[in-house]
């Protein structure tokens, strides 16, 4: 009888990275999309929108991003693969850490299609603090999924319609004032 009043204990999940994968078609050539991903390119999507990206190491290439929508955070990236027009990947961390996320490995593969289009496939492998419950992990997966969808939407908009389309999207989503 007293067992009826016991609280259900949270179930802990194994401490393994989660992997999210999605693809999107973009009405631009593979080389143009690659330039938006490459931190070393002046056309990088965030640099082109006025954010600051600095080289902090060269072998392997490492970059630091100051993002205007998160001015109190530093975003650090170490490039792990760079094949122009085909693939770009990096490890990413945020300083100070945000929530339960410790870091990620973000990999983009670009497949040229006909008529100057390409398919971009994004694989995000995210590592979290140990000891998450099922509910906490589900929350983190939801946040990472939303962030990936948001990021890919902005990338597609910028590639196809320009910076102004991204800024309009950010205003519509409440991410930017004005």
Backbone as a ProteinNet text record, in pm:
[ID]
protein_1_A
[PRIMARY]
XXXXXXXXXXXXXXXXXXXXXXXXXXXXXXXXXXXXXXXXXXXXXXXXXXXXXXXXXXXXXXXXXXXXXXXXXXXXXXXXXXXXXXXXXXXXXXXXXXXXXXXXXXXXXXXXXXXXXXXXXXXXXXXXXXXXXXXXXXXXXXXXXXXXXXXXXXXXXXXXXXXXXXXXXXXXXXXXXX
[TERTIARY]
81.3	0	85.8	191.5	274.9	350.5	362.1	426	349.8	221.7	140.9	187.1	252.9	292.9	438.9	508.7	648.1	653.3	747.9	766.8	838.5	799.7	871.5	1010	1109.7	1246.3	1273.1	1344.1	1381.7	1477.7	1456.1	1541.1	1657.5	1778.2	1896.9	1924.4	1971.8	2005.6	2156.7	2203	2348.6	2415.5	2538.2	2614	2682.9	2603.7	2657.1	2610	2689	2646	2518.7	2442.2	2325.6	2359.2	2300.5	2327.2	2196.4	2198.7	2085.7	2130.9	2046.6	2084	1964.5	1991.4	1886.4	1948.3	1868	1913.1	1816.4	1870.1	1790.3	1845.3	1755.8	1799.7	1806.4	1912.9	1935.3	1951.6	1883.8	1884.8	2007.8	2123	2251.6	2355.7	2462.7	2567.5	2640.9	2700.1	2770.9	2880.9	2957.6	3066.9	3014.5	2899.7	2841.8	2795.9	2739	2694.4	2815.4	2918.3	3040.6	3097.9	3100.2	3155.4	3080.3	2950.7	2871.2	2903.6	2962.3	2996.7	3139.7	3230.1	3373.8	3408.4	3450.1	3482.9	3594.9	3681.2	3792	3755.6	3634.5	3590.4	3517.4	3548.3	3482	3331.4	3287.1	3144	3070.9	3142.1	3076.7	2945.2	2842.3	2708	2700.7	2767.9	2759.5	2848.1	2963.8	3051.7	2981.1	2917	2847.3	2732.4	2681.3	2572.8	2626.3	2756.3	2812.1	2872.3	2879.9	2940.7	3091.5	3162.7	3308.4	3356.7	3442.9	3507.6	3656.9	3730.9	3876.4	3943.5	4056.3	4139.8	4213.2	4208.7	4282.1	4392.8	4392	4499.5	4492.6	4603.8	4606	4624.6	4671.7	4696.6	4652.7	4529.6	4425.7	4363.8	4290.9	4227.8	4125.4	4137	4041.4	3994.5	3865.8	3804.7	3724.8	3711.6	3627.5	3525.7	3399.4	3289	3226.2	3206.2	3124.8	2995.5	2886.2	2756.5	2667	2615.6	2538.6	2411.2	2354.5	2233.4	2263.1	2390	2431.2	2562.5	2558.4	2682.4	2761.9	2702.1	2773.7	2844.9	2832.3	2890.8	3000.7	3096.5	3199.7	3179.9	3183.5	3166.4	3302.2	3349.6	3481.4	3465.6	3539.3	3527.3	3665.9	3682.4	3805.6	3766.8	3819.4	3785.7	3846.1	3763	3808.3	3807.9	3737.1	3735	3698.2	3770.4	3741.7	3776.2	3673.7	3689	3601.9	3662.6	3584.3	3476.7	3356.1	3242.8	3182.7	3241.1	3194.8	3163.5	3252.7	3233.8	3302.5	3239.4	3297.7	3250.2	3343.8	3308.3	3396.9	3342.9	3417.8	3361.2	3446	3396.9	3356.7	3255.9	3206.1	3186.5	3222.7	3193.7	3154.1	3079.6	3031.1	3087.6	3141.7	3201.1	3129.4	3071.2	3054.7	2953.7	2960	2866.4	2721.2	2636.9	2494.6	2417.7	2341.4	2257.7	2337.7	2288.5	2349.2	2443.6	2460.4	2543	2690	2775.4	2919	2987.2	2940.9	3000.7	2938.2	2986.3	2931	3033.5	3005.2	3077.6	2971.4	2991.8	2894.1	2957.1	2893.3	2947.9	2845.5	2892.3	2808.8	2866	2782	2823.9	2736.1	2798.3	2729.9	2732.7	2615.4	2602.7	2552.3	2634	2586	2469.8	2369.9	2254.9	2251.1	2151.6	2139.6	2090	2103.5	2050.6	2106	2233.6	2295.4	2243.8	2184.3	2133.9	2226.4	2204.1	2278.8	2192.4	2231.6	2168.7	2272.1	2234.8	2321.5	2271.2	2359.6	2326.1	2405.6	2334.8	2392.6	2382.3	2495.9	2499.2	2559.8	2481.8	2524.8	2532	2652	2671.9	2699.7	2606.1	2609.8	2642.1	2734.2	2771.5	2715	2656.6	2593.6	2662.4	2628.8	2679.3	2631.2	2707.4	2664.7	2546.3	2474.8	2369.3	2234.5	2206.4	2076.4	1965.3	1849.1	1731.2	1672.1	1578.6	1511.9	1446.6	1381.7	1313.7	1413.5	1526.2	1628.6	1688.6	1715.2	1770.4	1668.9	1543.1	1439.4	1433.8	1449.1	1451.9	1571.5	1687.5	1808.1	1795.5	1738	1717.6	1622.4	1519	1426.3	1495.6	1578.4	1651.1	1748.8	1821.6	1919.2	1848.9	1735.3	1658.3	1607.9	1556.6	1508.3	1623.3	1737	1852.8	1900.9	1902.2	1945.2	1848.7	1718.9	1619.8	1632.9	1651.3	1667.9	1792.9	1902.8	2029.5	2022	1964.9	1955	1857.6	1751.6	1658.7	1730.5	1807.7	1882.6	1985.8	2054.9	2154	2087.9	1976.3	1904	1854.6	1796.7	1749.3	1863.1	1974.2	2087	2143.2	2155.3	2209.4	2118.4	1987.6	1894.5	1844.5	1828.6	1762.7	1841.7	1951.5	2037	2017	2103.3	2108	1975.9	1913.6	1788.9	1680.6	1676.9	1577.6	1601.4	1727.7	1760.4	1718.1	1749.1	1712.7	1561.1	1487.6	1341.3	1291.3	1349.6	1314.5	1341.4	1458	1490.8	1391.8	1348	1246.8	1113.8	1074.3	949.8	953.5	1069.9	1085.2	1110.7	1119.2	1144.5	1288.9	1380.2	1521.9	1593.2	1532.8	1595.7	1489.7	1528.6	1438.5	1435.3	1329.7	1325.7	1243.8
-119.2	0	125.8	126	244.6	267.1	163.8	177.6	271.2	294.3	383.3	528.6	560	698.3	727.7	627.5	649.3	727.3	818	894.6	807.6	823.3	754.4	816.6	731.4	780.4	807.9	912.5	945.8	839.7	801	701.8	774.1	732.4	791.4	723.8	802	747.1	729.3	641.2	623.3	753.5	773.2	894.1	877.1	883	872.9	994.6	1037.2	1150.7	1116.1	1218.8	1198.1	1249.8	1187.7	1228.8	1270.3	1389.8	1441.4	1455.9	1415.2	1421.9	1471.6	1565.2	1616.6	1665.4	1670.1	1719.5	1824.4	1913.9	2020.6	2050.4	2077.3	2117.9	2269.5	2318.2	2462	2496.8	2599.8	2643.7	2729.1	2676.2	2742.1	2632.4	2664.3	2565.2	2527.1	2408.5	2355.9	2451	2509.9	2600.5	2723.4	2776	2893.7	2858.2	2740.5	2697.2	2669.4	2607.4	2580.6	2710.4	2815.8	2944.6	2997.6	2970.4	3015.6	2938	2819.4	2734.2	2752.2	2787.3	2793.1	2916.3	2893.6	3004.5	3092.2	3037.1	3113.1	3197.1	3185.4	3258.2	3385.8	3495.3	3623.5	3617	3519.2	3504.7	3419	3370.7	3287.4	3353.1	3271.8	3324.7	3421.4	3394.2	3483.2	3606.1	3589.2	3703.5	3800.4	3747	3831	3908.5	3857.9	3927.2	4016.7	4045.1	4142.3	4088.2	3956.7	3899.4	3887.2	3884.9	3879.5	3736.1	3693.4	3562.1	3585.4	3530.4	3545.7	3408.9	3401	3281.3	3283	3170.6	3163.9	3059.1	2973.5	2875.9	2833.6	2779.7	2745.2	2597.2	2517.2	2376	2287.1	2239.7	2262	2401.5	2444.1	2576.6	2583.3	2689.2	2714.3	2857.6	2876.9	3008.9	3041.5	3170.5	3221.3	3315.5	3294.8	3374.5	3454.9	3583.4	3668.4	3691.9	3634.1	3632.8	3740.9	3829.3	3943.8	3904.9	3787.5	3746.2	3680.4	3655.4	3598.4	3664.4	3794.9	3870.7	3828.4	3757.3	3716.5	3582	3522.1	3390.2	3396.6	3309	3290.5	3152.2	3145.1	3020.3	2982	2862.5	2815.8	2697.2	2700.2	2597.4	2548.1	2416.7	2354.8	2273.4	2313.4	2247.3	2107.1	2008	1868.6	1816.6	1884.9	1845.5	1967.3	1985.1	2096.3	2053.2	2015.5	1976.6	2072.9	2174.4	2277.8	2221.1	2274.5	2233.9	2100	2028.5	1893	1867.3	1910.5	1875.8	1978.5	2004.3	2092.6	2042.4	2027.7	1977.3	2041.8	2046.9	2108.4	2064.3	2072.6	2058.2	2198.2	2204.9	2333.7	2329.4	2440.9	2456.1	2600.7	2619.3	2752	2784.4	2905.8	2950.5	3077	3079.5	2966.8	2867.2	2741.5	2640.6	2683.4	2638.4	2670.1	2542.7	2548.3	2434.6	2309	2198.1	2067.6	2023.9	2106.8	2073.5	2099.8	2000	2016.8	2058.6	2007.4	2039.5	1955.4	1976.5	1901.5	1888.1	1795.6	1784.6	1803	1903.5	1938.3	1913.7	1828.2	1789.6	1817	1882.7	1914.9	1843.7	1774.2	1721.5	1787.1	1819.4	1892.9	1807.8	1779.3	1698.9	1788.3	1810.4	1890	1818.8	1895.2	1842.7	1912.9	1883.9	1948.6	2091.5	2168.5	2305.1	2398.7	2379.6	2471.4	2460.1	2347.3	2324.6	2228.5	2214	2113.1	2064	1948.5	1894	1902.1	1966.8	1980.5	1883.5	1795.8	1703.7	1746.2	1761.1	1809	1697.8	1661.6	1563.4	1633	1639.7	1705.8	1600.8	1577.2	1482	1564.4	1559.3	1646.9	1566	1619.1	1558.2	1643.9	1575.6	1645.3	1608.1	1681.6	1647.8	1507.6	1435	1300.3	1304.5	1192.9	1175.4	1235	1252.3	1307.5	1204	1253.7	1167.7	1163.2	1072.9	1064.3	1197.6	1260.1	1387.7	1497.6	1501.8	1602.9	1582.6	1456.3	1428.1	1464.3	1432.3	1468.3	1620	1693.9	1839.9	1887	1827.3	1864.1	1829.3	1714.5	1675.9	1774.8	1815.6	1914.9	2047.1	2092.5	2218.6	2207.9	2096.1	2078.4	2067.5	2002	1989.1	2124.6	2203.7	2338	2426.7	2418.9	2498.8	2458.6	2329.4	2282.9	2331.1	2318.5	2365.1	2515.1	2589.4	2734.4	2770	2703.5	2731	2697.4	2582.1	2543.2	2632.3	2676.4	2769.6	2899.6	2951.2	3075.4	3056.7	2943.2	2916.3	2913.5	2843	2834.3	2972.6	3047.4	3181.9	3271	3267.1	3352.6	3310.6	3181	3132.9	3172	3159.6	3180.2	3323.4	3392.8	3523.9	3637.2	3606.3	3710.4	3737.5	3825.3	3859	3919	4002.8	4068.5	3965.8	3854.9	3750.2	3685.8	3668.5	3611.2	3707.4	3834.5	3933.2	3941.5	3933	3932.9	3809.5	3694	3569.5	3583.5	3639.7	3656.7	3749.6	3853.8	3942.7	3868.5	3792.2	3715.3	3614.5	3556.8	3456.2	3518.4	3652.8	3720	3712.5	3678.6	3667.7	3801.9	3893.6	4022.8	4131.7	4246.5	4361.4	4439.8	4516.9	4611.3	4564.2
0	0	0	80	85.9	-45.6	-126.8	-256.6	-348.1	-322.2	-404.2	-393.6	-283.9	-260.4	-295.3	-347.4	-384.6	-515.4	-523.3	-647	-749.4	-874.4	-980.6	-994.6	-995.6	-1010.7	-1158.3	-1183	-1319.6	-1372.7	-1496	-1559.4	-1626.3	-1591.3	-1652	-1785.5	-1880.9	-2011.8	-2020.5	-2109	-2123.8	-2167.1	-2124.1	-2157.5	-2293.3	-2398.6	-2534.5	-2613.9	-2710.4	-2793.4	-2871.2	-2902.5	-2987.8	-3127.2	-3227.6	-3365.5	-3431.4	-3488.3	-3564	-3708.3	-3802.2	-3942.9	-4023.3	-4114.3	-4201.3	-4331.3	-4434.7	-4565.3	-4615.8	-4699.6	-4757.6	-4897.4	-4990.1	-5123.3	-5128.5	-5192.6	-5202.7	-5350.2	-5391.3	-5531.1	-5562.8	-5527.2	-5554	-5575.9	-5650.1	-5672.5	-5543.5	-5545.4	-5428.4	-5380.5	-5472.5	-5431.7	-5358.3	-5400.6	-5334	-5192.7	-5174.7	-5042.1	-4952.8	-5008.1	-4931.6	-4875	-4955.2	-4909.8	-4787.8	-4778.8	-4664.6	-4537.3	-4552	-4437.9	-4390.1	-4479.7	-4452.5	-4368.6	-4243.2	-4153.5	-4207.2	-4291.5	-4345.9	-4467	-4515	-4634.4	-4593	-4658.6	-4628.3	-4652.9	-4733.8	-4763.4	-4661	-4556.8	-4454.3	-4412.7	-4393.7	-4369	-4251	-4142	-4025.7	-4041.7	-4100.7	-4128	-4223.5	-4326.5	-4424.7	-4361	-4247.5	-4176.8	-4065.5	-4066.6	-3974.2	-3846.5	-3831.7	-3712.1	-3731.5	-3619.9	-3625.3	-3608	-3700.5	-3693.5	-3704	-3606.2	-3606.5	-3605.7	-3674.7	-3670.4	-3536.6	-3463	-3335.7	-3340.7	-3443.5	-3465.9	-3612.9	-3661.2	-3803.7	-3834.2	-3740.7	-3771.3	-3657.8	-3655.7	-3756.2	-3741.1	-3844.6	-3836	-3721.7	-3641.7	-3533.4	-3544.3	-3512.7	-3525.8	-3400.7	-3377.7	-3269.1	-3331.3	-3295.3	-3348.2	-3235.9	-3261.5	-3174.4	-3250.1	-3197.8	-3266.6	-3208	-3292.6	-3243.4	-3169.5	-3198.5	-3128.1	-2992.9	-2963.8	-2834.6	-2792.8	-2762.2	-2738.7	-2615.7	-2521.5	-2401	-2416.6	-2534.6	-2556.9	-2662.2	-2648.2	-2750.6	-2810.2	-2940.7	-3012.3	-3071.1	-3036.4	-3079	-3173.4	-3284.1	-3387.2	-3428.3	-3436.9	-3487.9	-3611.1	-3725.6	-3851.3	-3853.9	-3887	-3894.7	-4037.8	-4127.7	-4268.6	-4351.8	-4462.9	-4553.1	-4695.4	-4770.5	-4910.2	-4990.7	-5052	-5120.3	-5213.5	-5195.5	-5276.5	-5241.1	-5143.9	-5111.6	-4964.3	-4874.3	-4732.9	-4643.9	-4529.6	-4429.3	-4293.6	-4199.4	-4067.1	-3962.2	-3839	-3729.2	-3595.6	-3492.7	-3356.4	-3311	-3226.8	-3179.6	-3028.7	-2964.8	-2822.1	-2797.2	-2690.7	-2653.3	-2515.8	-2502.6	-2376.1	-2331.4	-2211	-2120.4	-2176.5	-2128.4	-2178.8	-2156.9	-2248	-2240.8	-2205.9	-2098.8	-2060.7	-2034.8	-2088	-2063.1	-2174.2	-2273.8	-2389.7	-2359.3	-2388.5	-2370.9	-2500.9	-2612	-2740.5	-2849.4	-2972	-3083.9	-3195.6	-3284.6	-3411	-3519.1	-3603.2	-3705.5	-3841.6	-3921.2	-4050.9	-4160.6	-4265.3	-4380.9	-4502.3	-4575.3	-4704.9	-4810.4	-4922.2	-5028.5	-5154.6	-5206.3	-5327.6	-5440.6	-5543.1	-5657.2	-5727.1	-5764.5	-5838.9	-5974.9	-6052.6	-6183.9	-6168.5	-6272.7	-6279.8	-6172.8	-6132.4	-6037	-5894.7	-5859.8	-5724.3	-5651.8	-5521.4	-5445.4	-5329.8	-5277.6	-5157	-5046.1	-4937.1	-4820.4	-4714.2	-4668	-4559.3	-4437	-4327.2	-4201.8	-4098.4	-4039.1	-3930.5	-3809.5	-3702.6	-3580	-3469	-3418.6	-3309.5	-3184.1	-3088.7	-2971.9	-2846.1	-2766.2	-2638.9	-2526.3	-2427.2	-2313.5	-2182.9	-2079.4	-1946.3	-1909.5	-1830.9	-1790.9	-1695	-1691.2	-1593	-1630.1	-1759.2	-1799.2	-1782.4	-1746.9	-1744.3	-1885.3	-1907.5	-2037.9	-2074.1	-1976.4	-2001.6	-2035.6	-1965.3	-1993.8	-2133	-2168.4	-2300.7	-2409	-2386.5	-2484	-2503	-2394.2	-2401.7	-2484.6	-2462.3	-2536.9	-2685	-2715.1	-2854.8	-2923	-2851.9	-2906.7	-2936.1	-2843.1	-2862.7	-2979.9	-2987.3	-3094.9	-3230.4	-3234	-3358.1	-3405.1	-3313	-3346.3	-3394.4	-3327.6	-3367.8	-3507.4	-3537	-3669.1	-3777.2	-3751.7	-3849.4	-3872.6	-3766.8	-3774.4	-3855.5	-3825.9	-3893.8	-4042.4	-4075.6	-4216.4	-4293	-4227.9	-4291.9	-4326.2	-4231.4	-4255.8	-4366.5	-4367	-4470.2	-4608.5	-4619.5	-4747.4	-4790.6	-4697.1	-4729.8	-4778.4	-4707.1	-4745.1	-4880.7	-4904.6	-5031.9	-5148.4	-5128.8	-5239.5	-5253.1	-5139.1	-5145.6	-5080.6	-5013.9	-4958.4	-4810.2	-4759.1	-4617.1	-4569	-4650.1	-4610.5	-4578.7	-4652.4	-4626.6	-4490.7	-4453.6	-4322.2	-4211.2	-4228	-4125.7	-4110.1	-4218.9	-4212.4	-4136.9	-4166.3	-4096.5	-3946.5	-3911	-3768.9	-3700	-3766.5	-3707	-3689	-3789.4	-3780.7	-3666.2	-3642.1	-3536.9	-3400	-3393.4	-3266.3	-3221.7	-3313.7	-3281.2	-3294.3	-3365.7	-3392.8	-3382	-3326.3	-3314	-3444.1	-3461.3	-3572.1	-3682.4
[MASK]
++++++++++++++++++++++++++++++++++++++++++++++++++++++++++++++++++++++++++++++++++++++++++++++++++++++++++++++++++++++++++++++++++++++++++++++++++++++++++++++++++++++++++++++++++

